[in-house]
């Protein structure tokens, strides 16, 4: 069971319920990928509506969010490139066939929809990452004061 000093209630984070769920899920992923023994503690804390605040858990979560942000940014770059290609193809083929233009427009709209979804996720993750960084800084500050 997580001690009160090593965890904080989810409600104190200022996150929407879906963001809390996202944060819990990513903390479990981060700790399991890091091979951390804190994974069970995180699960216990999560079942009590709390988030672990120990330096190791926060560091794993911070690294996980950094990797996740890089993956999202990479995917956004890919989608932007696909958008540019689709736009160029649309421009080149517009005079030749209306059916081909319609297909590219549909593809372009789907890419834009995916970009919109990724931007929403990116904003959520960025917000959560900043909160984690703030807590991590607080914990490190307290650790230095106590240590």
TORKE-383962 format. One record per atom (N, C-alpha, C): x, y, z; atom name; residue in three letters. Coordinates in pm, whole numbers, plus 32768, in hexadecimal, padded with zeros to 4 digits. Layout:
! TORKE-383962
PT    px    py    pz  atome  residu
PT     X     Y     Z     CA     ALA
...
END
This chain:
! TORKE-383962
PT    px    py    pz  atome  residu
PT  8054  7F8A  8000      N     UNK
PT  8000  8000  8000     CA     UNK
PT  8059  807C  8000      C     UNK
PT  8038  80DE  7FAF      N     UNK
PT  8086  8158  7FA4     CA     UNK
PT  806E  81AF  801E      C     UNK
PT  80D6  81E6  8055      N     UNK
PT  80C7  823E  80C8     CA     UNK
PT  8098  82C5  8098      C     UNK
PT  8059  8313  80F2      N     UNK
PT  802B  8398  80CA     CA     UNK
PT  809C  83F1  8098      C     UNK
PT  8117  83DF  80CD      N     UNK
PT  8185  8433  80A2     CA     UNK
PT  81B6  840C  8017      C     UNK
PT  819C  8390  7FEB      N     UNK
PT  81CE  8363  7F6A     CA     UNK
PT  8164  8369  7EFC      C     UNK
PT  80EE  8398  7F1E      N     UNK
PT  8085  839E  7EB8     CA     UNK
PT  802B  8417  7ED3      C     UNK
PT  7FDC  8437  7E6E      N     UNK
PT  7F7F  84A8  7E78     CA     UNK
PT  7EFA  847D  7E3D      C     UNK
PT  7E8B  84AF  7E76      N     UNK
PT  7E09  848D  7E3A     CA     UNK
PT  7E00  84C2  7DAA      C     UNK
PT  7DC7  8471  7D52      N     UNK
PT  7DB5  849A  7CC6     CA     UNK
PT  7D68  851D  7CBB      C     UNK
PT  7D0D  8534  7D16      N     UNK
PT  7CB8  85AB  7D10     CA     UNK
PT  7D06  862B  7D26      C     UNK
PT  7D7C  8624  7D61      N     UNK
PT  7DCD  869C  7D7C     CA     UNK
PT  7E20  86C5  7D03      C     UNK
PT  7E1D  8679  7C98      N     UNK
PT  7E71  8695  7C24     CA     UNK
PT  7E32  86FB  7BC5      C     UNK
PT  7DB4  8716  7BD4      N     UNK
PT  7D73  8776  7B7C     CA     UNK
PT  7D5A  873E  7AF1      C     UNK
PT  7D48  86BB  7AE7      N     UNK
PT  7D32  867B  7A66     CA     UNK
PT  7CA1  8650  7A57      C     UNK
PT  7C75  864B  79DC      N     UNK
PT  7BF0  8614  79BD     CA     UNK
PT  7BF5  857D  79D3      C     UNK
PT  7B82  853D  79E9      N     UNK
PT  7B81  84AC  7A01     CA     UNK
PT  7BC6  845B  7993      C     UNK
PT  7BB3  8481  7914      N     UNK
PT  7BF4  8435  78A9     CA     UNK
PT  7C8B  844A  78AC      C     UNK
PT  7CB7  84C1  78D9      N     UNK
PT  7D46  84DA  78E5     CA     UNK
PT  7D83  848A  7959      C     UNK
PT  7D36  847B  79C6      N     UNK
PT  7D63  842A  7A37     CA     UNK
PT  7D74  8399  7A0A      C     UNK
PT  7D12  8366  79BE      N     UNK
PT  7D1A  82DD  798B     CA     UNK
PT  7D95  82CE  7932      C     UNK
PT  7DAD  8330  78DB      N     UNK
PT  7E21  832E  7883     CA     UNK
PT  7EA2  832F  78D4      C     UNK
PT  7EA8  8381  793B      N     UNK
PT  7F1E  8388  7990     CA     UNK
PT  7F36  8304  79D8      C     UNK
PT  7ECD  82CA  7A10      N     UNK
PT  7EDB  8247  7A55     CA     UNK
PT  7F10  81DD  79F4      C     UNK
PT  7ED5  81D9  797E      N     UNK
PT  7EFD  8175  791C     CA     UNK
PT  7F90  8188  78F6      C     UNK
PT  7FB7  8204  78E1      N     UNK
PT  8042  821D  78B8     CA     UNK
PT  80A4  8207  792B      C     UNK
PT  8079  821C  79A7      N     UNK
PT  80D3  81FF  7A17     CA     UNK
PT  80EB  8168  7A1E      C     UNK
PT  8083  8119  7A0B      N     UNK
PT  8094  8087  7A0A     CA     UNK
PT  80F1  805C  7999      C     UNK
PT  80DD  8095  7922      N     UNK
PT  8133  8073  78B0     CA     UNK
PT  81C2  809A  78CC      C     UNK
PT  81D6  8114  78FE      N     UNK
PT  825D  8147  7917     CA     UNK
PT  82A6  80EF  797C      C     UNK
PT  8261  80CB  79E6      N     UNK
PT  82A3  807B  7A4E     CA     UNK
PT  82BB  7FEC  7A1F      C     UNK
PT  8261  7FB5  79D1      N     UNK
PT  8277  7F2D  799F     CA     UNK
PT  82E7  7F2B  7938      C     UNK
PT  82F2  7F92  78E4      N     UNK
PT  835E  7F99  7882     CA     UNK
PT  83E5  7FAD  78C6      C     UNK
PT  83E3  7FF6  7935      N     UNK
PT  845F  8010  797E     CA     UNK
PT  8486  7F98  79D4      C     UNK
PT  842E  7F33  79DA      N     UNK
PT  844A  7EBF  7A2C     CA     UNK
PT  844C  7EE3  7ABF      C     UNK
PT  8400  7F47  7AE2      N     UNK
PT  8402  7F7C  7B6A     CA     UNK
PT  83B0  7F27  7BC9      C     UNK
PT  83E3  7F1A  7C41      N     UNK
PT  8397  7ED6  7CAA     CA     UNK
PT  8326  7F2E  7CDC      C     UNK
PT  8325  7FAC  7CB2      N     UNK
PT  82BC  8009  7CD9     CA     UNK
PT  823A  7FEF  7C8D      C     UNK
PT  823D  7F97  7C2A      N     UNK
PT  81C6  7F7D  7BD9     CA     UNK
PT  8153  7F4D  7C30      C     UNK
PT  816F  7EF3  7C8D      N     UNK
PT  8105  7EC1  7CE6     CA     UNK
PT  80D6  7F31  7D42      C     UNK
PT  8134  7F80  7D75      N     UNK
PT  810E  7FF1  7DCB     CA     UNK
PT  80B8  8054  7D7E      C     UNK
PT  80D9  806C  7D00      N     UNK
PT  808A  80C7  7CAD     CA     UNK
PT  7FFE  808F  7C99      C     UNK
PT  7FF4  800D  7C85      N     UNK
PT  7F73  7FCD  7C73     CA     UNK
PT  7F20  7FDB  7CF2      C     UNK
PT  7F60  7FC3  7D64      N     UNK
PT  7F19  7FD2  7DE4     CA     UNK
PT  7EEE  8063  7DF9      C     UNK
PT  7F48  80C0  7DDE      N     UNK
PT  7F27  814F  7DEE     CA     UNK
PT  7EB4  8174  7D90      C     UNK
PT  7EBA  8144  7D15      N     UNK
PT  7E52  8163  7CB2     CA     UNK
PT  7DCB  812F  7CDF      C     UNK
PT  7DC9  80B6  7D19      N     UNK
PT  7D4A  807E  7D47     CA     UNK
PT  7D10  80CF  7DBA      C     UNK
PT  7D65  811D  7DFD      N     UNK
PT  7D36  8173  7E6A     CA     UNK
PT  7D20  8202  7E39      C     UNK
PT  7D2B  8218  7DB5      N     UNK
PT  7D17  829E  7D7E     CA     UNK
PT  7D8B  82FB  7D9A      C     UNK
PT  7E04  82C2  7D9F      N     UNK
PT  7E7B  8311  7DBE     CA     UNK
PT  7EE3  82FD  7D50      C     UNK
PT  7F43  835A  7D49      N     UNK
PT  7FB1  8354  7CEA     CA     UNK
PT  8033  8352  7D38      C     UNK
PT  808D  82F6  7D15      N     UNK
PT  810E  82EE  7D58     CA     UNK
PT  8161  836B  7D3D      C     UNK
PT  81A9  8397  7DA3      N     UNK
PT  81FC  840E  7D97     CA     UNK
PT  828E  83F5  7DB3      C     UNK
PT  82B3  8377  7DC7      N     UNK
PT  8340  835F  7DE6     CA     UNK
PT  8396  8380  7D6D      C     UNK
PT  8414  83A8  7D83      N     UNK
PT  846B  83D4  7D15     CA     UNK
PT  8478  836E  7CA4      C     UNK
PT  8484  82EE  7CC6      N     UNK
PT  8492  8288  7C5E     CA     UNK
PT  8419  827E  7C04      C     UNK
PT  83A3  827F  7C40      N     UNK
PT  8327  8278  7BF2     CA     UNK
PT  8316  82F4  7B9C      C     UNK
PT  8332  8368  7BD6      N     UNK
PT  8325  83E3  7B89     CA     UNK
PT  838B  83E9  7B18      C     UNK
PT  8403  83B8  7B31      N     UNK
PT  8469  83B8  7AC7     CA     UNK
PT  8440  8359  7A57      C     UNK
PT  8411  82E2  7A7A      N     UNK
PT  83E4  8283  7A13     CA     UNK
PT  8371  82BF  79C3      C     UNK
PT  8314  8300  7A08      N     UNK
PT  82A1  833D  79C4     CA     UNK
PT  82CF  83B0  796B      C     UNK
PT  832C  83FE  799C      N     UNK
PT  8360  846D  794E     CA     UNK
PT  83A5  843B  78CF      C     UNK
PT  83FA  83D5  78DC      N     UNK
PT  843D  839C  7867     CA     UNK
PT  83D7  8360  7806      C     UNK
PT  8373  831E  783E      N     UNK
PT  830B  82E2  77E9     CA     UNK
PT  82C3  834D  7799      C     UNK
PT  829D  83BB  77DC      N     UNK
PT  8257  8427  7796     CA     UNK
PT  82B2  846A  772F      C     UNK
PT  8333  8475  774E      N     UNK
PT  8390  84AC  76EB     CA     UNK
PT  8391  8455  766D      C     UNK
PT  839A  83D0  7681      N     UNK
PT  8399  8374  760E     CA     UNK
PT  8314  837A  75C5      C     UNK
PT  82A7  8381  760F      N     UNK
PT  8223  8388  75D3     CA     UNK
PT  8211  8408  7582      C     UNK
PT  8240  8478  75B9      N     UNK
PT  8238  84F7  7571     CA     UNK
PT  828A  84EF  74EF      C     UNK
PT  8300  84B2  74F5      N     UNK
PT  8352  84A3  747C     CA     UNK
PT  8309  844D  7415      C     UNK
PT  82CA  83E2  7442      N     UNK
PT  8280  838C  73E5     CA     UNK
PT  820B  83D7  73A6      C     UNK
PT  81C4  8425  73F6      N     UNK
PT  8154  8472  73C1     CA     UNK
PT  8186  84DB  735E      C     UNK
PT  81F3  851F  7382      N     UNK
PT  822A  8583  7327     CA     UNK
PT  8258  8543  72A4      C     UNK
PT  8295  84CD  72AE      N     UNK
PT  82C1  8486  7235     CA     UNK
PT  8248  8463  71DE      C     UNK
PT  81DF  8431  721D      N     UNK
PT  8167  840D  71D2     CA     UNK
PT  8127  8489  7193      C     UNK
PT  8128  84F9  71DD      N     UNK
PT  80F1  8575  71A5     CA     UNK
PT  8144  85A2  712C      C     UNK
PT  81C7  8593  7133      N     UNK
PT  821B  85B6  70C1     CA     UNK
PT  81FA  855D  7049      C     UNK
PT  81E8  84DC  7065      N     UNK
PT  81C2  8481  6FF9     CA     UNK
PT  813D  84AA  6FBB      C     UNK
PT  80DC  84C9  7010      N     UNK
PT  8058  84F1  6FDD     CA     UNK
PT  805F  8575  6F92      C     UNK
PT  80B1  85D2  6FC4      N     UNK
PT  80C2  8650  6F7C     CA     UNK
PT  8102  8638  6EF3      C     UNK
PT  8163  85DF  6EEE      N     UNK
PT  81A2  85BF  6E6E     CA     UNK
PT  813C  857D  6E11      C     UNK
PT  80ED  8521  6E48      N     UNK
PT  8085  84E2  6DF6     CA     UNK
PT  8020  854B  6DC5      C     UNK
PT  8002  85AB  6E18      N     UNK
PT  7FA7  8616  6DF0     CA     UNK
PT  7FE1  8666  6D7C      C     UNK
PT  8062  8685  6D87      N     UNK
PT  80A4  86CE  6D1A     CA     UNK
PT  80A2  867C  6C9A      C     UNK
PT  80BE  85FC  6CA5      N     UNK
PT  80BD  85A5  6C30     CA     UNK
PT  8030  859E  6BF5      C     UNK
PT  7FCE  858B  6C4D      N     UNK
PT  7F43  8583  6C1E     CA     UNK
PT  7F19  8605  6BDA      C     UNK
PT  7F44  8674  6C14      N     UNK
PT  7F24  86F6  6BD9     CA     UNK
PT  7F64  8706  6B50      C     UNK
PT  7FE3  86DE  6B45      N     UNK
PT  802A  86E9  6AC6     CA     UNK
PT  7FEB  868D  6A5D      C     UNK
PT  7FCB  8613  6A87      N     UNK
PT  7F8A  85B5  6A2B     CA     UNK
PT  7F04  85EE  69FE      C     UNK
PT  7EB9  8625  6A5E      N     UNK
PT  7E37  8662  6A3B     CA     UNK
PT  7E4A  86D1  69D6      C     UNK
PT  7EAB  8724  69ED      N     UNK
PT  7EC4  8794  6992     CA     UNK
PT  7EE9  8763  6907      C     UNK
PT  7F42  86FF  6901      N     UNK
PT  7F70  86CB  687F     CA     UNK
PT  7F01  8684  6831      C     UNK
PT  7EA9  8640  6878      N     UNK
PT  7E44  85EF  6835     CA     UNK
PT  7DBD  8634  6825      C     UNK
PT  7DAC  86A9  6862      N     UNK
PT  7D2A  86EB  6862     CA     UNK
PT  7CF4  8701  67D6      C     UNK
PT  7D4B  8726  677B      N     UNK
PT  7D1C  873F  66F3     CA     UNK
PT  7CFF  86C0  66A6      C     UNK
PT  7D2F  864E  66D0      N     UNK
PT  7D22  85D2  6684     CA     UNK
PT  7CA6  8580  66A6      C     UNK
PT  7C87  8576  6725      N     UNK
PT  7C16  851F  6748     CA     UNK
PT  7BD6  854B  67CB      C     UNK
PT  7B55  8566  67C6      N     UNK
PT  7B0C  8592  683C     CA     UNK
PT  7B06  8521  68A4      C     UNK
PT  7AF9  84A8  687A      N     UNK
PT  7AF2  8437  68D8     CA     UNK
PT  7B73  842B  6928      C     UNK
PT  7BE4  843D  68E6      N     UNK
PT  7C63  8435  692E     CA     UNK
PT  7C6E  84A7  6992      C     UNK
PT  7C3F  851D  696C      N     UNK
PT  7C43  8590  69C6     CA     UNK
PT  7BEC  8576  6A41      C     UNK
PT  7B76  853E  6A2C      N     UNK
PT  7B1D  851F  6A9D     CA     UNK
PT  7B5E  84BC  6AFE      C     UNK
PT  7BA2  8457  6AC9      N     UNK
PT  7BE5  83F5  6B1E     CA     UNK
PT  7C54  8436  6B71      C     UNK
PT  7CA0  848D  6B34      N     UNK
PT  7D0C  84D1  6B7C     CA     UNK
PT  7CD5  8531  6BE5      C     UNK
PT  7C67  8572  6BC7      N     UNK
PT  7C28  85CA  6C29     CA     UNK
PT  7BFA  8579  6CA2      C     UNK
PT  7BBF  8507  6C89      N     UNK
PT  7B94  84B0  6CF8     CA     UNK
PT  7C0D  8483  6D4A      C     UNK
PT  7C77  845F  6D06      N     UNK
PT  7CF3  8437  6D4C     CA     UNK
PT  7D28  84AC  6D9E      C     UNK
PT  7D29  8520  6D64      N     UNK
PT  7D57  8599  6DA8     CA     UNK
PT  7D04  85B3  6E26      C     UNK
PT  7C80  85A5  6E1B      N     UNK
PT  7C29  85B9  6E8F     CA     UNK
PT  7C46  8552  6EFD      C     UNK
PT  7C5E  84D7  6ED5      N     UNK
PT  7C7F  846F  6F38     CA     UNK
PT  7D03  848E  6F7E      C     UNK
PT  7D62  84BC  6F33      N     UNK
PT  7DE3  84E1  6F6E     CA     UNK
PT  7DD0  8556  6FCF      C     UNK
PT  7D83  85B8  6FA8      N     UNK
PT  7D68  862B  7001     CA     UNK
PT  7D1F  85FE  707F      C     UNK
PT  7CC3  85A0  7072      N     UNK
PT  7C7C  856B  70E7     CA     UNK
PT  7CE0  8528  7145      C     UNK
PT  7D3D  84D9  710D      N     UNK
PT  7DA1  8497  715F     CA     UNK
PT  7DFD  84FE  71A1      C     UNK
PT  7E20  8566  7159      N     UNK
PT  7E74  85D0  7192     CA     UNK
PT  7E2B  8612  7207      C     UNK
PT  7DAA  862E  71F4      N     UNK
PT  7D5B  866A  7260     CA     UNK
PT  7D5A  8610  72DB      C     UNK
PT  7D48  858E  72C8      N     UNK
PT  7D49  8530  7338     CA     UNK
PT  7DD1  8531  737E      C     UNK
PT  7E3B  852F  732E      N     UNK
PT  7EC1  8530  7369     CA     UNK
PT  7EDE  85B2  73B3      C     UNK
PT  7EAE  8621  737E      N     UNK
PT  7EC4  86A1  73C2     CA     UNK
PT  7E7E  86A3  744A      C     UNK
PT  7E06  866A  7450      N     UNK
PT  7DBE  8662  74CF     CA     UNK
PT  7E0E  860C  7532      C     UNK
PT  7E3B  8597  7505      N     UNK
PT  7E8C  853F  755B     CA     UNK
PT  7F0E  8583  7582      C     UNK
PT  7F4C  85C7  7524      N     UNK
PT  7FCA  860E  753E     CA     UNK
PT  7FB5  8676  75AC      C     UNK
PT  7F48  86C3  75A3      N     UNK
PT  7F2B  8729  7608     CA     UNK
PT  7F13  86EA  7691      C     UNK
PT  7EC8  8679  7694      N     UNK
PT  7EB0  8635  7713     CA     UNK
PT  7F33  8605  7750      C     UNK
PT  7F84  85C3  76FE      N     UNK
PT  8002  858C  7730     CA     UNK
PT  805F  85FC  775C      C     UNK
PT  8063  866A  7710      N     UNK
PT  80B8  86DB  7735     CA     UNK
PT  808D  8712  77BD      C     UNK
PT  800A  871E  77D1      N     UNK
PT  7FD7  8752  7851     CA     UNK
PT  7FFB  86F4  78C3      C     UNK
PT  7FE6  8674  78AF      N     UNK
PT  8006  8612  7917     CA     UNK
PT  809B  8610  7931      C     UNK
PT  80EC  8616  78C6      N     UNK
PT  817E  8614  78D5     CA     UNK
PT  81AB  868B  792A      C     UNK
PT  8170  8700  7913      N     UNK
PT  8197  8776  7960     CA     UNK
PT  8173  8765  79F3      C     UNK
PT  80FF  872B  7A0E      N     UNK
PT  80D8  8713  7A99     CA     UNK
PT  813A  86B1  7AD9      C     UNK
PT  815D  8648  7A90      N     UNK
PT  81BD  85E5  7AC4     CA     UNK
PT  8243  8628  7ADE      C     UNK
PT  826F  867C  7A83      N     UNK
PT  82EF  86C2  7A96     CA     UNK
PT  82EA  871B  7B12      C     UNK
PT  827A  875E  7B27      N     UNK
PT  826E  87B3  7B9D     CA     UNK
PT  8275  875F  7C1D      C     UNK
PT  822E  86EF  7C1F      N     UNK
PT  8233  8698  7C93     CA     UNK
PT  82BE  865D  7CA5      C     UNK
PT  82FB  8639  7C38      N     UNK
PT  8382  8601  7C3F     CA     UNK
PT  83E3  8669  7C7B      C     UNK
PT  83D7  86E5  7C4F      N     UNK
PT  842E  874E  7C84     CA     UNK
PT  8414  8762  7D1A      C     UNK
PT  8396  875E  7D40      N     UNK
PT  8375  876B  7DCF     CA     UNK
PT  83B1  86F9  7E20      C     UNK
PT  83A1  867E  7DEB      N     UNK
PT  83D5  8609  7E32     CA     UNK
PT  846D  8611  7E3B      C     UNK
PT  84AD  8635  7DCF      N     UNK
PT  853F  8640  7DD1     CA     UNK
PT  856B  86AD  7E33      C     UNK
PT  8520  871D  7E36      N     UNK
PT  8540  8788  7E93     CA     UNK
PT  8532  8757  7F23      C     UNK
PT  84C4  8710  7F3F      N     UNK
PT  84B0  86DA  7FC5     CA     UNK
PT  8518  8671  7FE7      C     UNK
PT  853D  8620  7F86      N     UNK
PT  85A4  85BA  7F9D     CA     UNK
PT  8628  85FB  7FC1      C     UNK
PT  864A  8667  7F7B      N     UNK
PT  86C7  86AE  7F99     CA     UNK
PT  86C1  86ED  8023      C     UNK
PT  864C  8725  8047      N     UNK
PT  863F  8762  80CB     CA     UNK
PT  8645  86FB  813A      C     UNK
PT  860B  8686  8121      N     UNK
PT  860A  861E  8187     CA     UNK
PT  8689  85CC  8187      C     UNK
PT  86C9  85C4  8113      N     UNK
PT  873E  856D  8105     CA     UNK
PT  87B8  85B8  8122      C     UNK
END
